């Protein structure tokens, strides 16, 4: 699905209403609508409508807000995790044609295992189109850790504290994803990667 640039609506499969999550996260930080607007670059009017459930955000706006809140966009779309730490036997599979796809000018995100909500891990198959690093304000940042595996092509991987890494198909890296990071393809053709995000803090207590 290619979600458009408008904040008034999004159509097709995989539409979502993360307004309650956005408002809860904003209020928990003590931010006003104006503060979130300044941090994310999304207008106050658009954020207000999203929080009230009066409009669906575009995927670009979702990414901007998620970055400013330091959340993984999939966690934002799924909503808050349920309370309690009961153990359940859960299983899901993703067949061909069931993958939810979100596209931006730089990356395509193919989200797997969407049938299982409130996951600890977020599996993404990504296609990297851009040949240069995005502006640092647009680099990803979210709680947890992340594993990157290159499926096809050559990847240049950027982080705010280390020199860029160049990874070939079959190579990988593992990082603290609270550190800003971004991707670029190297050479001809796009680069494909597997990104698995651990969406809880590594040493966070599971006790209520």
N, C-alpha and C positions, 0 to 999 in steps of 0.2 A: 504494500500500500504506500502510495506517495501522498503524504499529508501536505496540504497546501500551506501558503504563508499567512492566511487570514486567521485572526483570533476569534472570529465570529462563529465558525463552524469547522468541523472536519467530517468527512464522509467515508463510507466504506467500512471494511472489516477492521477490527482493532481500535475503534473509537473508544475514548475513555473520558471520565470526568474526575480528575484528581483534585478538584477544588477543596474538598474537606481536608485532604492531606496537606495541601499547600497552606491553608489557613492555620491548621494545627501546628505545623512546623514554624510558620511565621510568628504566631503568638507565643510559642514556646521559647523563641529567641528574643522576645520582647520587641520585635520589629513592627513598625507601622507599615501601611501599604506604600507610603512614600519611600521608606527605607528599602523595602524589597524591590520596588520599581527602580531605584537608583542602582542597586547591586546587580539586578538582572538585565536591565535595559528594556524591560517590558512595561508598557504604560500602566499607570494607576488604574485607569478605567478598565483596561483589559483584565488585570489581576482581580479587580473587584468583581467583574462579571464571572470570571472563572470560579472564584471562591463561592459565589452565590449559586453556582450551577446554571447560570443564565447563558453560558456559551462554553464550547469545547475549545481548549487551546490548540494552536497548531503545534506540530512536533517541534519546530524550531523554538517556539516560546517555552514549551515543556523543558527542552534541554537547557535553555537560558535560566529558567527558574530552578531547575534541579541543580545546576552548577552553583548558583548563588546560595542554595541551601545545603550544598555538599551532599546531595543524595544521588543515588543511581536512579536514572529515569524509570526503570522497570519497577523499582520499589515504590516510586511515587504513583505509578499507574495502578499498582496492586492494592495500595492503601496500607493502613497501619497494620502491624502484626497483631494477631490475637493475643490476649493475656494468657498466662499459664504456660507450663513447660511439659505438658503431657506428651508421652511418646506415642506416635501413630505410625502405622505401616502404610506408607504412601508410595505410589508408583505412577509414572506417566511416561508416555512415549510421544514422539513427534514424527508423524508420517509425512511423506512428500505431499506438498500442497497444504499442509497445516501450519507452516511457519508464518508468523506475523512479521511483516517487513515494514520498516520505517526508513525513509530516504532523506538525506540532506545533500547539499552540494558537495560535501567532502566524503561522507561515509554512508554506506547502507548498513542498517542493523537488521539482521535476521534473528528474531527472538524465538528460542526453542523452549519447550516444556511450559508453555503458557497455560496449559490445563491444570497446573499445580500452582496455587497462589501461596504467598508468604513463604517463599523458598529461602533457604540460607544462601544458596548459590544462584547466580544469574548467568546462564549460558547464552552467549551471543556469537553468531557467525557474522563477521563483518567484512565488507568489501571497501577497500581504501582507494579513493579516486585521486586525491590531491597529491601534488608533487613537492609541495613546500609545507612547512609547519604552519598551522593556523595561528592567528594572533593569540598571545598567551592568555588573554581574557577568555578565550573560547576553549582552552584546554579542559579536559575532564578532571573532576575532583569529587570524591565521594568516600564515605566511610568504608573500612574494610581493606581487603587485599585482592589482588587480581593476578591471574595467570594468563599469559599471552603465548599462543602457539601459531607459527606461520604455516598456513596450509599451502599457499601458492604465491610465487613471486618473491620480491625482496621488500622488506619493511625497514623504514627508518623510524625509530622510537625515541620520542623526546620526553624528558622529565625536567622538572625545575631545578633539581639538585645535582644531576649527573650529565656528563657528555652524552650526546646522542648515540644510540646503539643501532647497528645495522645487522639485521637478522635475515637469514635465508630460509627457504622452505625446509621444514623439519626442525628448526631451531626455536627456542622459547626464552621467556624471561618471566620473573615473578616480582611483584612490587607491592609496596604499601600505597594503596590508591588514594590516601589522603594527600599524597604528593601530586601536584598537577602533572598531567601527562597528555600526549597527543601522538598521532600517527601520520606518516606520509609514505606513499608508494615510491619505489626507486626503479628506474628503468622503464622499459616499454610495458604496457598493460597494467591492469589494476592488481593490487595485492589483496589476498584473502587471508584472514586470520580467525582463530578461535579465541574468544575472550571469555574467561570464566571469573566472575566477580563473587567474592565472599562478602555478603552484604551485612554481616554483623561485625562488631569490633572483636578482634581476636581474643582478648582476655576479659571480655565483658561477662559479668556473672549472669547466669540463667535464672537465678533465684528471683522471685517477685519482690 
